[in-house]
């Protein structure tokens, strides 16, 4: 049985999460999640740069 989420289901889940955690906490969690994703992407890009920098130091 495939599990598909449509727009109405996602809205219901969002309303439940907001009711459980509150608007302030949800915005804080989403901000932290966004910064974590950004730093992860920078880390992936920086990993290639660090390898080239390490090889130049030797």
Backbone as CSV, one residue per row, in Angstrom:
resi,resn,N_x,N_y,N_z,CA_x,CA_y,CA_z,C_x,C_y,C_z
1,UNK,0.838,-1.174,0.000,0.000,0.000,0.000,0.890,1.247,0.000
2,UNK,0.841,2.032,-1.062,1.673,3.238,-1.117,1.188,4.292,-0.129
3,UNK,2.135,5.000,0.433,1.822,6.037,1.423,2.057,7.395,0.777
4,UNK,0.989,8.089,0.444,1.094,9.382,-0.223,0.492,10.467,0.651
5,UNK,1.181,11.608,0.720,0.677,12.751,1.460,0.340,13.864,0.484
6,UNK,-0.877,14.303,0.522,-1.303,15.418,-0.302,-1.282,16.706,0.508
7,UNK,-1.712,17.775,-0.104,-1.736,19.079,0.549,-2.655,19.085,1.776
8,UNK,-3.855,18.533,1.700,-4.710,18.556,2.905,-4.090,17.800,4.086
9,UNK,-3.462,16.682,3.807,-2.835,15.911,4.886,-1.676,16.678,5.504
10,UNK,-0.865,17.330,4.668,0.262,18.106,5.181,-0.216,19.290,6.021
11,UNK,-1.308,19.917,5.613,-1.856,21.024,6.402,-2.365,20.544,7.762
12,UNK,-2.990,19.389,7.793,-3.469,18.831,9.065,-2.288,18.525,9.983
13,UNK,-1.229,17.948,9.437,-0.026,17.654,10.227,0.587,18.944,10.750
14,UNK,0.644,19.985,9.909,1.203,21.269,10.326,0.390,21.883,11.465
15,UNK,-0.919,21.813,11.377,-1.774,22.354,12.437,-1.555,21.590,13.738
16,UNK,-1.430,20.289,13.672,-1.198,19.486,14.878,0.141,19.830,15.506
17,UNK,1.174,19.987,14.686,2.509,20.337,15.202,2.481,21.712,15.858
18,UNK,1.814,22.665,15.237,1.726,24.010,15.819,0.961,23.972,17.136
19,UNK,-0.102,23.177,17.206,-0.851,23.076,18.457,-0.027,22.416,19.553
20,UNK,0.785,21.437,19.200,1.591,20.748,20.206,2.760,21.596,20.708
21,UNK,3.473,22.235,19.796,4.710,22.918,20.164,4.563,24.432,20.288
22,UNK,3.594,25.020,19.643,3.441,26.464,19.653,4.189,27.095,18.489
23,UNK,3.751,28.292,18.112,4.309,28.964,16.936,5.765,29.348,17.158
24,UNK,6.087,29.843,18.329,7.457,30.287,18.613,8.456,29.158,18.531
25,UNK,8.092,28.033,19.087,9.017,26.904,19.089,9.170,26.298,17.696
26,UNK,8.087,26.250,16.929,8.149,25.716,15.568,9.039,26.594,14.704
27,UNK,8.935,27.915,14.843,9.784,28.808,14.059,11.243,28.666,14.461
28,UNK,11.499,28.453,15.740,12.875,28.260,16.211,13.450,26.956,15.654
29,UNK,12.666,25.904,15.687,13.117,24.609,15.169,13.366,24.690,13.675
30,UNK,12.472,25.355,12.942,12.659,25.466,11.492,13.878,26.307,11.161
31,UNK,14.145,27.350,11.929,15.341,28.161,11.717,16.607,27.376,11.966
32,UNK,16.613,26.583,13.023,17.781,25.756,13.327,17.981,24.677,12.271
33,UNK,16.891,24.125,11.777,16.992,23.118,10.730,17.555,23.725,9.448
34,UNK,17.112,24.927,9.107,17.632,25.609,7.926,19.111,25.919,8.045
35,UNK,19.548,26.386,9.207,20.970,26.685,9.387,21.805,25.405,9.399
36,UNK,21.245,24.317,9.896,21.960,23.044,9.878,22.151,22.539,8.452
37,UNK,21.121,22.677,7.632,21.229,22.259,6.233,22.247,23.127,5.505
38,UNK,22.224,24.436,5.778,23.175,25.346,5.143,24.602,25.001,5.532
39,UNK,24.845,24.756,6.809,26.199,24.422,7.240,26.625,23.057,6.709
40,UNK,25.691,22.145,6.550,26.017,20.844,5.967,26.457,21.005,4.521
41,UNK,25.735,21.826,3.757,26.113,22.071,2.363,27.468,22.762,2.274
42,UNK,27.702,23.738,3.157,29.003,24.408,3.174,30.102,23.420,3.540
43,UNK,29.801,22.507,4.432,30.774,21.491,4.823,31.122,20.567,3.673
44,UNK,30.128,20.218,2.877,30.398,19.377,1.712,31.261,20.107,0.692
45,UNK,30.974,21.383,0.465,31.773,22.166,-0.469,33.149,22.449,0.109
46,UNK,33.208,22.724,1.405,34.476,23.018,2.075,35.373,21.803,2.167
47,UNK,34.785,20.605,2.143,35.576,19.378,2.218,36.507,19.273,1.016
48,UNK,36.019,19.616,-0.172,36.859,19.598,-1.363,37.958,20.647,-1.270
49,UNK,37.611,21.823,-0.746,38.596,22.883,-0.608,39.651,22.505,0.416
50,UNK,39.251,21.843,1.500,40.210,21.436,2.520,41.189,20.406,1.976
51,UNK,40.740,19.518,1.120,41.637,18.520,0.538,42.688,19.186,-0.326
52,UNK,42.300,20.186,-1.107,43.275,20.872,-1.946,44.201,21.725,-1.102
53,UNK,43.672,22.334,-0.014,44.514,23.123,0.861,45.531,22.240,1.588
54,UNK,45.112,21.048,2.014,46.027,20.131,2.692,47.137,19.664,1.770
55,UNK,46.805,19.437,0.514,47.833,18.966,-0.415,48.819,20.077,-0.732
56,UNK,48.401,21.336,-0.680,49.309,22.451,-0.931,50.271,22.651,0.212
57,UNK,49.840,22.318,1.432,50.691,22.513,2.617,51.864,21.549,2.648
58,UNK,51.715,20.374,2.058,52.783,19.364,2.114,53.927,19.685,1.228
